Amino acid sequence: MPLDLTPRLGDPDGLFAALVAAHDGLDAAASRRLDAALVLLLANHIGDDGVILNAIEVAKSAGKIS
């Protein structure tokens, strides 16, 4: 299954706000743990290593992460 980049979120701004709010009151280490836990939960939900690896590459390119 290829990575689907079609926008499909009903309320992307609301979701972004919820993600930001989830970090309220967390120190940097706790914030990174939250992000890691969320990524792993969603990766497990996707369940396709190829799609996840493709998403990592797309995210790295989009954010110019080296």
Order of alpha helices (4+ residues) and beta strands (2+ residues): alpha-alpha-alpha
